[in-house]
């Protein structure tokens, strides 16, 4: 049994346990909430930060799951308090929830710091919520457990198993090509998303919850449990039990979020063929934990880890429910122990080695053995060159192979709205060899770096059977997307990066094997163009948008706010 902390050793004691006026007031107000003294005094107080919302289909079940977390906390002798926090609905929030990731991170940090809590359970899963919650919690450094929302059930339509996002893009292109009509699309609307939970492909949500499990901040196996499975309720209760134990052990988040943990999370993301968005988020999360993580680390690790998860869109056919029942993340990690740091702690075990001991894979086609990988190297490549001096990324395992070494003429769009209006304009003379270039879609230019990077292929090419082209932008793309899309070009065009200087007709060469992206324009011509370039107008004159514009960093450093990512201590509040 873990030794129990004495009441006076708890952080919450300074709010509840002293003889002063403030503690008297805090105890009185807790009675006002309807609690008996014996329910909470001297017990670990656990904050449950819940991103549930009526407009977030990924998290709509988390109101119920919070009750399971509370059940576990009560059983372990703690006192749970649920806090509603910002919901970042990938589906509905515009221009992009990425604009608000750092806002939720700030909210998380300040709530945990300013209230009488000894530990935290974070409830999220939709793309930006996982990094936001963990970034904020890392800045406070209390004992912490993360509860993933879980993937939704697989979609179904006319005998086909559908993956949310991935099949949306596929069938939308089929409609534009004239292969299906409105009746089919209406049926697809009802078949793509059949239950609560985040995308059930290896999109950004599943990638980041798997990264959270690899970091060691979830209970074992948590990241792939389907949202509506009864096992998800049990996992939430286990998280409640675990957080109370962590408080008594005084195992803070900083003991879990080590450099070795982040290396293992990168290895996991790359071996899963996960979302390119994980590059930005893991760099930001590591920065909050005081760990330096760079694009070069991703590229270095990518060359050592094979892709073993045969899950769409990087894999051929399977979805997250298949991955879960094939062994989930414990099974996956059991296939790469030599690539992991096994002696680091997790929230449930003293070592990762103990956590994955006995883990098995039950389907070798879903989680491949090392001698039969989906791809020999990790699913994301980092590119360098005169078009992206600070780097860019491509999920090359989700692109058509013939495009991974390609030279073609640029067709440039100054913003997404212009692209939407003109992509089918015959005067642009777009061919399958063209390189579509979108600028002013980065962190400041987007604003918020929206998921615009999977630029649409013109209708006339779709009708000819073209389903992939080289596309380049300073935007992101959905983890459920696919194609030869070069993303996160840094620095972005809005701040004068080289992407701002590209002109239609310029030749661009992509070479994934060489890890290069090159604009074939000489230095003298680039200097002339730069001298003629003028910055675009500021997007926001006031409010949160103005704060965002002033403080946001570039994609290669995680798109955090400068004042949040800088080193320095923040004192606990004085509660007396």
VMD Tcl script that draws the C-alpha trace (Angstrom):
set ca {
  {0.00 0.00 0.00}
  {1.18 3.52 -0.77}
  {1.84 5.56 2.35}
  {-0.95 8.07 2.93}
  {-0.09 11.74 3.12}
  {-1.01 13.45 6.34}
  {-3.68 16.15 5.88}
  {-1.20 18.93 6.56}
  {1.04 17.64 3.74}
  {-1.65 18.19 1.10}
  {-1.58 21.31 -1.06}
  {-5.28 21.84 -0.33}
  {-4.52 22.09 3.40}
  {-3.57 25.76 3.06}
  {-7.14 26.45 1.90}
  {-8.94 24.18 4.38}
  {-6.77 23.25 7.31}
  {-5.46 26.36 9.04}
  {-6.99 28.31 11.92}
  {-7.33 31.57 9.99}
  {-10.37 33.45 8.72}
  {-9.84 32.32 5.13}
  {-9.89 28.61 6.01}
  {-13.01 29.18 8.08}
  {-14.61 30.80 5.03}
  {-13.48 28.00 2.70}
  {-14.92 25.33 4.99}
  {-18.17 27.24 5.34}
  {-18.53 27.66 1.59}
  {-17.81 23.97 1.02}
  {-20.70 23.20 3.36}
  {-22.73 25.63 1.28}
  {-22.03 23.29 -1.67}
  {-23.69 20.51 0.32}
  {-20.64 18.54 1.46}
  {-20.09 17.14 4.95}
  {-16.73 17.89 6.59}
  {-15.86 14.18 6.67}
  {-16.36 13.97 2.90}
  {-13.48 16.31 2.10}
  {-11.42 17.52 5.06}
  {-7.95 15.98 5.09}
  {-8.50 14.15 1.79}
  {-6.75 14.71 -1.56}
  {-8.81 17.16 -3.59}
  {-8.89 16.14 -7.26}
  {-9.82 18.58 -10.02}
  {-11.58 16.92 -12.96}
  {-11.18 19.23 -15.94}
  {-13.93 18.31 -18.38}
  {-14.12 19.55 -21.98}
  {-17.67 18.20 -22.44}
  {-20.02 20.34 -24.52}
  {-23.31 20.01 -26.37}
  {-21.54 21.10 -29.57}
  {-18.54 18.80 -29.33}
  {-19.51 15.37 -30.69}
  {-16.07 14.00 -29.80}
  {-16.67 14.76 -26.11}
  {-20.45 14.62 -25.72}
  {-20.15 11.47 -23.54}
  {-17.61 12.99 -21.13}
  {-20.34 14.32 -18.85}
  {-21.08 10.68 -17.99}
  {-17.44 9.64 -17.89}
  {-16.73 12.31 -15.28}
  {-19.07 10.41 -12.95}
  {-16.92 7.31 -13.38}
  {-13.79 9.32 -12.58}
  {-15.50 10.65 -9.45}
  {-16.45 7.09 -8.48}
  {-12.80 6.08 -8.63}
  {-11.67 9.12 -6.64}
  {-14.25 8.47 -3.91}
  {-13.27 4.78 -3.74}
  {-9.61 5.72 -3.27}
  {-10.41 8.15 -0.47}
  {-10.19 11.41 -2.41}
  {-12.56 14.30 -2.94}
  {-13.41 15.04 -6.61}
  {-14.46 18.42 -7.97}
  {-15.48 18.80 -11.63}
  {-14.44 21.96 -13.51}
  {-15.93 22.77 -16.92}
  {-13.27 24.12 -19.27}
  {-13.23 25.31 -22.87}
  {-14.34 22.79 -25.43}
  {-12.35 22.82 -28.68}
  {-14.68 21.20 -31.19}
  {-12.69 20.31 -34.28}
  {-15.90 20.02 -36.27}
  {-17.54 23.34 -35.53}
  {-15.08 25.92 -34.16}
  {-13.85 28.45 -36.72}
  {-11.53 29.59 -38.12}
  {-9.82 26.66 -36.37}
  {-9.61 25.36 -32.79}
  {-5.83 25.63 -33.19}
  {-6.37 29.36 -32.66}
  {-7.67 28.51 -29.17}
  {-5.38 25.66 -28.11}
  {-3.23 28.03 -26.09}
  {-6.32 29.62 -24.52}
  {-7.37 26.23 -23.09}
  {-3.78 25.68 -21.99}
  {-3.88 28.99 -20.09}
  {-7.26 28.14 -18.57}
  {-5.98 24.75 -17.45}
  {-2.86 26.22 -15.89}
  {-4.62 29.00 -14.02}
  {-7.50 26.86 -12.73}
  {-5.15 24.22 -11.33}
  {-2.89 26.82 -9.77}
  {-5.57 29.02 -8.23}
  {-7.91 26.45 -6.65}
  {-7.41 24.12 -3.66}
  {-6.49 20.97 -5.61}
  {-3.86 18.33 -4.98}
  {-4.06 16.54 -8.34}
  {-5.88 16.66 -11.65}
  {-7.70 14.39 -14.08}
  {-7.81 15.89 -17.58}
  {-10.65 14.81 -19.87}
  {-10.18 15.42 -23.58}
  {-9.31 13.82 -26.87}
  {-10.48 15.93 -29.81}
  {-7.38 17.16 -31.63}
  {-6.35 20.31 -29.75}
  {-7.74 19.39 -26.33}
  {-5.11 16.74 -25.55}
  {-2.07 19.01 -26.03}
  {-3.82 22.03 -24.53}
  {-4.72 20.25 -21.29}
  {-1.29 18.67 -20.92}
  {0.53 21.90 -21.75}
  {-1.36 23.76 -19.03}
  {-0.97 20.96 -16.50}
  {2.77 20.70 -17.21}
  {3.17 24.36 -16.35}
  {1.60 23.78 -12.92}
  {3.21 20.38 -12.24}
  {0.71 18.60 -10.00}
  {0.07 14.85 -10.05}
  {-2.00 14.39 -13.21}
  {-3.83 11.66 -15.16}
  {-5.25 12.09 -18.66}
  {-8.54 10.42 -19.69}
  {-8.85 10.10 -23.49}
  {-12.31 10.55 -25.02}
  {-11.88 7.44 -27.16}
  {-12.62 6.81 -30.85}
  {-16.16 6.63 -32.22}
  {-17.60 3.46 -33.73}
  {-16.63 2.62 -37.33}
  {-18.83 4.15 -40.01}
  {-20.92 2.07 -42.41}
  {-22.41 2.71 -45.84}
  {-23.70 0.21 -48.40}
  {-21.53 -2.60 -47.13}
  {-18.40 -0.46 -46.74}
  {-16.67 0.32 -43.46}
  {-16.04 4.06 -43.32}
  {-13.37 6.09 -41.57}
  {-14.43 9.56 -40.48}
  {-12.55 12.30 -42.24}
  {-10.63 9.97 -44.56}
  {-13.73 8.73 -46.36}
  {-15.31 12.17 -46.22}
  {-12.48 13.49 -48.37}
  {-12.60 10.45 -50.66}
  {-16.32 10.57 -51.38}
  {-16.40 14.35 -51.68}
  {-13.88 14.01 -54.48}
  {-16.03 11.26 -56.01}
  {-19.01 13.63 -55.96}
  {-16.98 16.39 -57.62}
  {-15.84 13.88 -60.24}
  {-19.47 12.97 -60.94}
  {-19.15 9.39 -59.70}
  {-21.84 9.68 -57.00}
  {-24.74 12.06 -56.44}
  {-26.81 13.77 -53.75}
  {-28.64 10.61 -52.66}
  {-25.38 8.84 -51.87}
  {-24.03 11.88 -50.07}
  {-27.16 12.08 -47.89}
  {-26.68 8.44 -46.91}
  {-23.02 9.08 -46.19}
  {-23.95 11.93 -43.84}
  {-25.74 9.38 -41.68}
  {-23.06 6.72 -41.92}
  {-19.77 8.51 -41.32}
  {-20.08 9.29 -37.59}
  {-22.27 6.83 -35.69}
  {-21.50 7.50 -32.03}
  {-19.81 9.84 -29.57}
  {-16.04 9.88 -29.73}
  {-13.28 11.34 -31.85}
  {-12.24 10.17 -35.33}
  {-11.68 6.43 -35.49}
  {-8.90 6.66 -38.07}
  {-5.28 7.32 -37.07}
  {-6.04 11.03 -37.33}
  {-4.77 13.72 -35.01}
  {-7.05 12.75 -32.12}
  {-6.03 9.08 -32.05}
  {-2.40 10.01 -32.69}
  {-2.25 12.40 -29.76}
  {-4.12 10.22 -27.28}
  {-1.70 7.42 -28.23}
  {1.16 9.87 -27.65}
  {-0.32 10.69 -24.23}
  {-0.39 6.99 -23.37}
  {3.18 6.59 -24.62}
  {4.22 9.54 -22.46}
  {2.83 7.61 -19.50}
  {0.04 9.98 -18.44}
  {-2.92 7.62 -19.03}
  {-3.75 4.29 -17.47}
  {-2.51 1.39 -19.65}
  {-4.46 0.76 -22.84}
  {-6.64 3.84 -22.40}
  {-6.05 5.57 -25.72}
  {-7.79 3.14 -28.07}
  {-10.86 2.05 -26.05}
  {-13.95 2.93 -28.13}
  {-15.84 5.83 -26.57}
  {-19.07 3.86 -26.09}
  {-17.47 0.62 -24.86}
  {-18.13 -0.23 -21.20}
  {-14.38 -0.58 -20.88}
  {-14.17 3.17 -21.35}
  {-16.23 3.71 -18.20}
  {-13.99 1.32 -16.30}
  {-10.90 3.11 -17.60}
  {-12.27 6.43 -16.33}
  {-12.88 4.92 -12.88}
  {-9.36 3.50 -12.89}
  {-8.03 6.98 -13.63}
  {-9.88 8.24 -10.55}
  {-8.26 5.57 -8.39}
  {-4.86 6.27 -9.92}
  {-4.84 10.02 -9.33}
  {-5.39 9.62 -5.59}
  {-2.48 7.18 -5.43}
  {-0.32 9.64 -7.35}
  {-1.13 12.42 -4.89}
  {-0.11 10.23 -1.98}
  {3.09 9.23 -3.82}
  {3.68 12.90 -4.67}
  {4.49 11.80 -8.24}
  {4.22 15.04 -10.14}
  {3.75 15.43 -13.86}
  {7.37 16.53 -14.29}
  {8.50 13.07 -13.16}
  {6.49 11.56 -16.03}
  {7.16 14.12 -18.81}
  {10.89 13.49 -19.15}
  {13.08 13.82 -22.25}
  {12.98 10.03 -22.56}
  {9.18 10.05 -22.43}
  {8.99 12.56 -25.27}
  {11.42 10.53 -27.38}
  {9.17 7.51 -26.84}
  {6.09 9.54 -27.77}
  {7.77 10.62 -31.03}
  {8.75 7.00 -31.72}
  {5.14 5.97 -31.11}
  {3.66 8.63 -33.37}
  {6.02 7.75 -36.21}
  {5.53 4.01 -35.79}
  {1.76 4.44 -35.86}
  {1.94 6.43 -39.10}
  {0.27 9.20 -37.13}
  {-0.79 12.74 -37.89}
  {1.63 15.49 -38.91}
  {-0.13 17.70 -36.35}
  {1.58 15.71 -33.62}
  {4.87 17.35 -34.62}
  {3.65 20.80 -33.61}
  {1.83 19.64 -30.49}
  {4.58 17.43 -29.08}
  {7.15 20.20 -29.55}
  {4.85 22.58 -27.65}
  {4.10 20.05 -24.91}
  {7.78 19.28 -24.46}
  {8.58 22.98 -24.21}
  {6.11 23.36 -21.34}
  {7.79 20.45 -19.58}
  {11.22 22.07 -19.99}
  {12.28 19.53 -22.63}
  {13.85 20.65 -25.91}
  {12.28 18.78 -28.83}
  {12.95 19.77 -32.44}
  {12.07 18.85 -36.01}
  {15.49 17.24 -36.28}
  {14.53 14.84 -33.47}
  {11.49 13.73 -35.47}
  {13.56 13.17 -38.59}
  {16.29 11.32 -36.66}
  {13.82 9.00 -34.95}
  {11.81 8.48 -38.16}
  {14.83 6.79 -39.72}
  {14.94 4.18 -36.93}
  {11.31 3.14 -36.45}
  {9.13 1.22 -38.92}
  {5.41 1.88 -39.37}
  {3.64 -1.11 -37.83}
  {0.05 0.14 -37.43}
  {-2.00 -0.81 -40.49}
  {-4.62 1.83 -39.69}
  {-6.06 4.32 -42.13}
  {-5.14 6.75 -43.61}
  {-1.47 5.69 -43.57}
  {-2.39 2.00 -43.46}
  {-4.48 0.01 -45.87}
  {-7.78 -0.81 -44.21}
  {-8.19 -0.93 -40.44}
  {-9.65 1.53 -37.92}
  {-9.06 2.22 -34.22}
  {-11.50 -0.40 -32.93}
  {-9.51 -3.01 -34.87}
  {-6.30 -1.60 -33.40}
  {-7.75 -1.77 -29.90}
  {-8.79 -5.40 -30.10}
  {-5.52 -6.31 -31.80}
  {-3.70 -5.27 -28.63}
  {-3.92 -1.49 -28.52}
  {-0.93 0.62 -27.65}
  {0.50 -1.90 -25.13}
  {0.57 -4.49 -27.91}
  {2.12 -2.02 -30.33}
  {4.82 -0.99 -27.84}
  {5.60 -4.65 -27.14}
  {6.86 -4.89 -30.73}
  {9.41 -2.07 -30.37}
  {10.85 -2.40 -26.83}
  {14.40 -1.89 -28.11}
  {13.38 1.56 -29.39}
  {11.93 2.70 -26.05}
  {13.21 3.94 -22.70}
  {11.74 1.21 -20.53}
  {12.99 2.33 -17.11}
  {11.08 5.61 -16.89}
  {7.95 5.93 -14.69}
  {4.31 6.20 -15.75}
  {1.25 7.18 -13.75}
  {0.44 3.51 -13.11}
  {3.85 1.83 -12.79}
  {7.34 2.59 -11.61}
  {8.63 1.70 -15.08}
  {7.28 1.48 -18.61}
  {8.85 -1.98 -18.68}
  {6.37 -3.15 -16.03}
  {3.50 -1.46 -17.82}
  {3.93 -3.34 -21.08}
  {5.08 -6.63 -19.57}
  {2.85 -9.38 -20.88}
  {1.29 -7.21 -23.58}
  {0.44 -9.13 -26.74}
  {-0.65 -8.56 -30.32}
  {-3.68 -10.59 -31.41}
  {-3.80 -9.69 -35.11}
  {-0.56 -9.45 -37.07}
  {-2.20 -7.64 -39.97}
  {-3.49 -4.78 -37.80}
  {-0.28 -4.37 -35.78}
  {2.41 -5.70 -38.06}
  {5.49 -7.61 -36.92}
  {8.85 -5.93 -37.49}
  {9.65 -8.16 -40.49}
  {6.45 -7.12 -42.31}
  {6.01 -3.38 -41.72}
  {3.57 -1.05 -43.42}
  {6.63 1.09 -44.19}
  {10.31 0.71 -43.38}
  {10.62 4.18 -41.87}
  {8.41 6.40 -39.72}
  {5.41 7.94 -41.42}
  {6.48 11.62 -41.33}
  {9.46 13.20 -43.09}
  {11.00 16.57 -42.25}
  {12.04 18.64 -45.27}
  {14.60 21.45 -45.57}
  {15.49 23.78 -48.42}
  {15.34 27.33 -49.67}
  {11.54 27.23 -49.59}
  {11.43 26.09 -45.95}
  {14.65 27.14 -44.19}
  {13.13 26.36 -40.78}
  {11.55 23.13 -41.98}
  {8.38 21.58 -43.34}
  {6.75 18.16 -42.98}
  {5.06 15.59 -45.20}
  {3.19 12.40 -44.30}
  {4.76 10.53 -47.17}
  {3.22 7.14 -46.39}
  {-0.19 8.63 -47.26}
  {0.97 9.99 -50.65}
  {1.18 8.38 -54.06}
  {4.72 7.06 -54.46}
  {5.39 8.65 -57.86}
  {5.03 12.13 -56.32}
  {7.69 11.70 -53.64}
  {10.29 12.90 -56.11}
  {8.68 15.50 -58.34}
  {9.42 18.76 -60.13}
  {6.58 20.91 -61.41}
  {5.45 24.47 -62.03}
  {3.82 26.33 -59.15}
  {0.23 27.54 -59.24}
  {0.02 30.07 -56.41}
  {-3.01 31.05 -54.33}
  {-2.65 34.00 -51.97}
  {-5.27 32.73 -49.51}
  {-7.79 29.96 -49.06}
  {-10.79 31.94 -50.23}
  {-9.05 32.82 -53.48}
  {-8.18 29.14 -53.93}
  {-11.82 28.12 -53.42}
  {-13.01 30.68 -55.98}
  {-10.46 29.91 -58.67}
  {-9.25 26.30 -58.33}
  {-11.43 25.25 -61.28}
  {-10.59 28.26 -63.45}
  {-9.45 26.85 -66.85}
  {-7.15 29.84 -67.38}
  {-4.86 28.56 -64.61}
  {-3.91 25.61 -66.84}
  {-3.51 23.28 -63.88}
  {-2.23 19.82 -64.86}
  {-1.40 16.74 -62.84}
  {2.25 17.89 -62.82}
  {1.45 21.31 -61.33}
  {2.46 22.11 -57.75}
  {-0.40 23.83 -55.92}
  {0.90 26.46 -53.49}
  {-1.22 28.08 -50.76}
  {0.16 30.90 -48.65}
  {-1.10 33.10 -45.81}
  {-2.48 30.04 -44.01}
  {0.10 29.73 -41.24}
  {-0.03 30.59 -37.52}
  {-0.48 34.34 -38.09}
  {-1.70 34.29 -41.66}
  {-4.51 31.75 -41.27}
  {-5.12 32.95 -38.64}
  {-4.46 29.98 -36.40}
  {-2.90 27.70 -39.02}
  {-6.15 26.04 -40.21}
  {-6.28 22.57 -41.75}
  {-6.22 23.88 -45.32}
  {-3.18 21.88 -46.42}
  {-5.04 19.16 -48.34}
  {-5.81 21.53 -51.20}
  {-8.58 20.27 -53.49}
  {-7.66 18.79 -56.86}
  {-9.43 20.62 -59.72}
  {-12.64 19.00 -60.93}
  {-11.35 18.38 -64.45}
  {-8.40 16.38 -63.09}
  {-10.63 14.37 -60.74}
  {-12.73 13.39 -63.74}
  {-9.55 12.18 -65.45}
  {-8.82 9.93 -62.46}
  {-6.17 12.09 -60.78}
  {-6.38 11.64 -57.00}
  {-3.11 13.13 -55.77}
  {-0.88 16.10 -56.58}
  {2.00 17.85 -54.85}
  {0.57 20.59 -52.66}
  {2.57 23.01 -50.51}
  {1.41 25.38 -47.79}
  {2.19 26.92 -44.43}
  {-1.09 25.40 -43.18}
  {-1.74 22.14 -41.38}
  {-3.99 19.32 -42.58}
  {-6.34 16.98 -40.79}
  {-4.72 13.81 -39.55}
  {-7.47 11.95 -41.38}
  {-6.30 13.46 -44.69}
  {-3.92 12.00 -47.23}
  {-1.90 12.97 -50.27}
  {1.45 14.51 -51.24}
  {0.87 17.56 -49.06}
  {3.86 19.51 -47.79}
  {2.80 21.30 -44.61}
  {3.98 23.64 -41.85}
  {6.36 25.54 -44.13}
  {8.42 27.74 -41.80}
  {8.76 30.59 -41.56}
  {5.26 31.23 -42.84}
  {4.52 33.52 -45.76}
  {2.64 36.07 -43.62}
  {5.87 37.04 -41.83}
  {7.90 37.10 -45.05}
  {9.04 33.49 -45.33}
  {10.19 32.35 -48.80}
  {6.71 31.00 -49.55}
  {5.61 34.65 -49.84}
  {7.94 35.11 -52.81}
  {6.83 32.18 -54.98}
  {5.21 33.09 -58.29}
  {3.01 31.03 -60.57}
  {5.22 29.21 -63.06}
  {8.24 28.86 -60.76}
  {9.60 25.33 -60.71}
  {9.56 23.55 -57.36}
  {11.32 20.26 -56.61}
  {10.18 17.90 -53.86}
  {12.51 15.02 -52.97}
  {11.33 13.14 -49.90}
  {14.20 10.65 -49.89}
  {16.70 13.53 -49.88}
  {14.45 15.43 -47.43}
  {14.52 18.57 -49.58}
  {12.06 21.15 -50.89}
  {13.64 23.57 -53.35}
  {12.36 26.60 -55.23}
  {14.33 26.78 -58.45}
  {14.79 30.55 -58.48}
  {18.25 32.08 -58.11}
  {19.29 34.14 -55.10}
  {19.44 37.42 -56.98}
  {15.85 37.09 -58.20}
  {14.73 36.11 -54.69}
  {16.43 39.23 -53.31}
  {14.58 41.42 -55.83}
  {11.27 39.84 -54.90}
  {11.96 40.27 -51.20}
  {12.74 43.95 -51.65}
  {9.36 44.40 -53.36}
  {7.39 42.41 -50.75}
  {5.15 44.27 -48.30}
  {3.70 42.72 -45.13}
  {-0.04 42.02 -45.14}
  {-2.32 43.92 -42.75}
  {-2.75 42.74 -39.16}
  {-5.63 40.29 -38.78}
  {-6.83 41.45 -35.34}
  {-6.87 44.91 -33.78}
  {-8.09 43.84 -30.33}
  {-9.14 40.95 -28.11}
  {-7.78 37.44 -27.87}
  {-6.88 37.52 -31.57}
  {-4.54 40.45 -30.98}
  {-2.88 38.62 -28.08}
  {-2.54 35.56 -30.31}
  {-0.99 37.60 -33.13}
  {1.52 39.26 -30.82}
  {2.62 36.10 -29.00}
  {2.32 33.11 -31.34}
  {5.52 31.34 -32.38}
  {6.14 29.52 -35.66}
  {5.29 25.91 -36.49}
  {8.82 24.58 -36.01}
  {8.77 25.69 -32.37}
  {5.26 24.47 -31.55}
  {2.99 27.51 -32.06}
  {2.94 28.25 -28.35}
  {2.68 31.76 -26.93}
  {6.09 33.25 -26.23}
  {5.13 34.41 -22.74}
  {3.87 30.92 -21.86}
  {6.76 28.97 -23.34}
  {9.56 31.02 -21.81}
  {11.30 29.53 -18.73}
  {10.50 30.85 -15.29}
  {8.64 30.01 -12.14}
  {5.15 31.08 -11.06}
  {4.48 30.92 -7.32}
  {1.52 29.14 -5.78}
  {-1.08 31.62 -4.56}
  {-1.20 32.56 -0.91}
  {-4.49 31.15 0.39}
  {-4.40 32.46 3.96}
}
mol new
graphics top color blue
foreach p $ca { graphics top sphere $p radius 0.5 }
foreach p [lrange $ca 0 end-1] q [lrange $ca 1 end] { graphics top cylinder $p $q radius 0.2 }
display resetview
